[in-house]
């Protein structure tokens, strides 16, 4: 690596980005050193921009930022280190394995099937290397949606408080947002109200909702 003065902004970004990457990927330091051994300046630029600058921007949460990155990698046809790296950083940022395969499916409609199939082929190996189930469990939002549907049909798959059942059953519409690989927030709305009447937090393990907490109720 080239030496920089302490005031060099690119060096600062690289240091910050390298620290972020190592936090996300356990073997991140050695992986970066090996990947950019021949072209260390490229490593400084790539790591500084992606993990030093972009990753720290507050406009997108880490899950969404990694989902966008993963989709862009699939769309560009990169099936080498970038796909491997962003599988790891995506998981570390809170994306569930099933969400990553859903992103791949979505990207296939716009990037074309040849690129998506190439990415899917590499994911087979990456999932196996990481010890992930293949195919993965359904994404947490899908699990939560099915759970809410059963409750609204009067067939709750687990004991629930009367307040939780009442809000889920009476709501005219629900809005579901996965916030991590194991958590989904459900907003319960009445009519055209823009303020939810109730806010629920669902914990998901695999393809099962294991707990529900009522955070807000009018």
N, C-alpha and C positions, 0 to 999 in steps of 0.2 A: 504494500500500500504506500502511496505517496505521502510525504509529510506535509502538513499544512500548519499555518499559523493558527493560534487559538481563536483569532477573529474571523477565520475563513467560514462563511455561512454554509458552504457545502459540506465542510468537515463536520460542522455542528449537526447538520441534518443527518449525515451519515451515522454519526455516533448515536443520535436519538433513534434513528431507524434500526440500527443494528441491535440496540437494546430492546426495542419493541419486538423485533423478529425473534430474538432469543427467548423473550417471555412467551411468545406464541408457540415456538417450535423447540422442544427440549434440546435437540442437537443443532440448533440454529447457527451457532457460531462456527462450528466446524463445517457445516453444510455451506455456508456463505464463503468461507475460505477456500473450500474445494471447488465450488462452482466458478468463482471469479479469480482463481489462482493465476491464470494467464493474462487476464485483463482486469486488474484490480480497480482501475479507474471506472470501468463499467459498473463494477459492484458498488462503488461509492455513489455513482449517479443513480442507479436503479434503486438501491436500498434507501438512499437519501430522499428520493422523490416519493417512492411508493410507501415506505414505512416511516420515514421521518416527517414528510409533509402531508401527504394525502391521508394517511391513516389517522393523523391527529386532528384533522379538520372536523369541526363539530356538526356539520350539516347533515351527515348520515351516521346512523349508529353502526357499530362494527359488524353486526350481522348483515345488514343491508349492503354495506360497502363490500364485504367479502362475497356476497351473492352476486353483485354486479361484476366484480372482478372475475369470478368463476365463469359467469356467462360470457364475458368478453373473451376469455381464454378459449372457451369452446368455440365461439364464433370465429376466432382467428385461426383455428386449426392447430393450436399449440398443444401437443400431447406429450411433451417432454417434461423437464423440471418445472415449468410454470404450473402445469396442472397438478403435479405432485405437491408442490409447495402450497398452492392455494387450497388443496384438499385439507392439508394440515392446519393452515391458518384459519380456514373456514370453520373447521370443527372447534378449534381453540377459541374462536370468536362467538361460539354459541349456535352455529348452524347444526342441525341434526343431519345424519347421513341421508335420511329420506328427503330432506329439503334439497340437498345437493343433487340428488338424482332428479328431483322435480325441476330444478334449475336447468339441468341438462336437457330434459324433455322440452321445456319451454324454449330454450335456445335452438333446439333442432328445427323448429318451425321457421326460424329466421336465418339461421346459419347454414341450413341444408343438412340432409341426413348423412352424407359422407363424413363431414367433420364431426358430427355428433356421434356417429357410430365409432369413429376412431377414438374419441374421448371415452365412450362407453367401454371399449375394449381395454383401455388403460385403467379405467376405474375398477374393472374386475381384478386386476393385479394389485392396485393400490388398496382396495378394500381387504383383500386377502393378506397383504403385508401388514396392514394395520390391525388385523384381527377383528374387522367389522363384519356383522352379519350381511350376507348377500343372497337375495335382495334385502335391503334394510327394512326395518319396521316403517309403517306409515308415518308421515310427518306429524309432529305434535298437533298442528292445527286440524288436520284431517281426523285424528283421534278425538280431539275435543269436539269437533263438529258432530261426529257420530254419537258421542256421549250425550251432547245436548239434545240431539234428535230423539234419542231413546227416552230422556227425561220428559220431553214435551209430548211424547206419545203415551206417557203414563207408565213407562217401563224402566225406571231408573236402575242401572246396573250395580249400584252400591247404595248403602244407606246415606240419605241426605237430610239436612235440616228442612223443616217446613218452609222456612224463609227462602232457601235456595230453590226449592222446587217451585214455590209460588212465583218467584221472579222469572225463572226460566220458562214456565208454562204460560204466564200471562203476557210476556213480552211479545209485541207485534213483530219485532225483528231483532236479530242478534248480530253483533259485529265481533269477530274473533281475530285476535292478533297474537301470534306466537312471539314471545319475548326472549326465549332461549330454546335450547334443545329439549327442555323438560317443563316448560311453563307456557301457559296460554291465558291471556286476559280476555274475558267475555263481557261485552257491554250489552245491557238489556234496554231496549228502547220501546216506548209507547207512542204509537201514532207517528206524527211528524216531528216529535220532540228531538232536539239536537243534543240535549243533555240526558245521558243515560239514567234510567231509574234505578239501576243496580250495576255494580261492577264486581265480577267474580274472578277469582284466580284459581286456575286448575293446574295441578301438578300431574305430569304425564311420565309414566315409566313404560318404555316399549310401546305397546299398543293399548295401554290401559290408563285411564284416569284414576289416580290413587287418592287424591284429596281435592276438596273444593273449599275455598274460603270466600266468604261474602265480605267485600271491602267497603261497599257503599250501598246505601239503600235510602230511597226517599219515602 
